[in-house]
């Protein structure tokens, strides 16, 4: 059973790290780079990214982090003698918030951007961008912070798990 607990924590840590890294990359490179692009280019690139990201590799990290963290928490129940339960549960709450923010804010913004249509046919790409960019960037930063917090909790859970 100890091997299963450890493997679940490792899987949770890796998948959460993948997601945290993705959100971090958007926060520190993708969105700052696009900030200098023209409105039509911004809309077109974000529309393309939002389609391209929906793939198995993305889901492996994004959904995998939630599932593997939930498994790690479940395997550490009851808490007696399992010091990793607290930080694992905290990671699950933090990563659950990432999923919540994504579903409540970022996905609807992505959907609205897609609904704007073909970028070359948008009459006012500046208005489309204005409805999307600032809010999406703010909430992506929140996802970055939450997922990084979850990752830190999982690393701590691994340390505690190793101390038995």
C-alpha positions as CSV (number, residue, x, y, z in Angstrom):
1,X,0.0,0.0,0.0
2,X,2.9,2.4,0.7
3,X,4.1,1.9,-2.9
4,X,0.6,2.8,-4.2
5,X,0.5,6.0,-2.0
6,X,3.9,7.1,-3.2
7,X,3.2,6.4,-6.8
8,X,-0.1,8.3,-6.6
9,X,1.8,11.3,-5.0
10,X,4.4,11.2,-7.7
11,X,1.8,11.1,-10.5
12,X,-0.1,13.9,-8.9
13,X,3.0,16.0,-8.5
14,X,4.1,15.4,-12.1
15,X,0.7,16.1,-13.6
16,X,0.1,19.2,-11.4
17,X,3.6,20.4,-12.4
18,X,2.7,20.1,-16.0
19,X,-0.4,22.2,-15.6
20,X,1.3,24.8,-13.4
21,X,4.1,25.1,-16.0
22,X,1.5,25.6,-18.7
23,X,-0.3,28.4,-16.9
24,X,3.1,29.9,-15.9
25,X,4.2,29.9,-19.6
26,X,1.1,31.8,-20.6
27,X,1.6,34.3,-17.8
28,X,5.3,35.0,-18.4
29,X,5.6,34.6,-22.2
30,X,2.6,33.9,-24.4
31,X,0.3,36.6,-23.2
32,X,3.0,39.3,-22.8
33,X,4.2,38.5,-26.4
34,X,0.6,38.8,-27.7
35,X,0.1,42.0,-25.8
36,X,2.2,43.7,-28.5
37,X,0.3,42.2,-31.4
38,X,-2.4,43.9,-33.4
39,X,-6.0,43.3,-32.4
40,X,-6.8,41.0,-35.4
41,X,-3.6,39.0,-34.9
42,X,-4.3,38.7,-31.2
43,X,-7.8,37.3,-31.8
44,X,-6.6,34.9,-34.6
45,X,-3.7,33.5,-32.5
46,X,-5.8,33.0,-29.4
47,X,-8.5,31.3,-31.4
48,X,-5.9,29.0,-32.9
49,X,-4.3,28.3,-29.5
50,X,-7.7,27.5,-28.0
51,X,-8.3,24.9,-30.7
52,X,-4.8,23.4,-30.6
53,X,-4.6,23.0,-26.9
54,X,-7.6,20.6,-26.8
55,X,-5.6,17.4,-27.1
56,X,-4.6,14.4,-25.1
57,X,-1.3,15.8,-23.9
58,X,-3.2,18.8,-22.4
59,X,-5.8,16.6,-20.8
60,X,-3.2,14.3,-19.4
61,X,-1.9,17.1,-17.2
62,X,-5.0,19.2,-16.7
63,X,-7.5,16.5,-15.8
64,X,-4.8,14.0,-14.7
65,X,-3.7,16.4,-11.9
66,X,-7.2,16.5,-10.5
67,X,-7.7,12.7,-10.7
68,X,-4.2,11.7,-9.4
69,X,-4.4,14.1,-6.6
70,X,-7.8,12.8,-5.6
71,X,-6.4,9.2,-5.7
72,X,-3.5,10.3,-3.5
73,X,-5.8,11.8,-1.0
74,X,-8.1,8.7,-1.0
75,X,-5.1,6.4,-0.5
76,X,-3.9,8.4,2.5
77,X,-7.3,8.0,4.3
78,X,-7.6,7.4,7.2
79,X,-5.1,10.0,8.3
80,X,-3.7,8.0,11.1
81,X,0.0,7.7,10.4
82,X,-0.3,9.4,7.1
83,X,1.2,12.9,7.5
84,X,0.9,13.4,3.7
85,X,-2.9,13.6,3.9
86,X,-3.0,17.3,5.0
87,X,-0.9,18.8,2.2
88,X,-2.4,16.3,-0.4
89,X,-5.9,17.5,0.6
90,X,-4.8,21.1,0.4
91,X,-3.4,20.4,-3.1
92,X,-6.7,18.9,-4.1
93,X,-8.6,22.0,-2.9
94,X,-6.2,24.3,-4.7
95,X,-6.3,22.4,-7.9
96,X,-10.0,22.0,-7.7
97,X,-10.1,25.8,-7.6
98,X,-8.0,25.8,-10.8
99,X,-10.7,23.7,-12.5
100,X,-13.4,26.0,-11.2
101,X,-11.7,29.1,-12.4
102,X,-11.1,27.5,-15.8
103,X,-14.7,26.4,-16.1
104,X,-16.3,29.6,-14.8
105,X,-14.1,32.2,-16.5
106,X,-11.5,31.1,-19.0
107,X,-13.6,28.6,-21.0
108,X,-16.5,31.0,-21.4
109,X,-14.1,33.7,-22.5
110,X,-12.5,31.2,-25.0
111,X,-16.0,30.3,-26.3
112,X,-16.9,34.0,-26.7
113,X,-13.7,34.6,-28.6
114,X,-14.5,31.6,-30.9
115,X,-18.0,32.9,-31.4
116,X,-16.6,36.2,-32.7
117,X,-15.9,34.3,-36.0
118,X,-13.2,34.4,-38.6
119,X,-10.8,37.1,-37.5
120,X,-10.6,38.7,-41.0
121,X,-14.3,39.2,-41.0
122,X,-14.7,40.7,-37.5
123,X,-15.8,44.3,-37.9
124,X,-14.2,45.5,-34.6
125,X,-11.4,43.2,-33.5
126,X,-10.4,45.7,-30.9
127,X,-13.7,45.3,-29.1
128,X,-13.5,41.5,-29.3
129,X,-10.0,41.7,-27.8
130,X,-11.1,44.1,-25.1
131,X,-13.8,41.8,-23.9
132,X,-11.3,38.9,-23.7
133,X,-7.7,39.9,-22.9
134,X,-7.5,41.6,-19.6
135,X,-10.0,39.3,-17.8
136,X,-8.4,36.1,-19.3
137,X,-4.9,37.2,-18.3
138,X,-6.0,38.1,-14.7
139,X,-7.7,34.7,-14.2
140,X,-4.9,32.8,-15.9
141,X,-2.5,34.4,-13.3
142,X,-4.9,33.2,-10.6
143,X,-4.7,29.7,-12.2
144,X,-0.9,30.0,-12.2
145,X,-0.8,30.8,-8.5
146,X,-3.4,28.2,-7.5
147,X,-1.7,25.4,-9.5
148,X,1.8,26.4,-8.2
149,X,0.4,26.3,-4.7
150,X,-1.0,22.8,-5.3
151,X,2.3,21.7,-6.7
152,X,4.1,23.0,-3.6
153,X,1.7,21.1,-1.4
154,X,2.2,17.9,-3.3
155,X,6.0,18.3,-3.1
156,X,5.6,18.7,0.7
157,X,3.3,15.7,0.8
158,X,6.0,13.6,-1.0
159,X,8.6,14.8,1.6
160,X,6.3,13.8,4.5
161,X,5.4,10.5,2.8
162,X,9.0,9.6,2.6
163,X,9.5,10.2,6.3
164,X,6.8,7.5,6.9
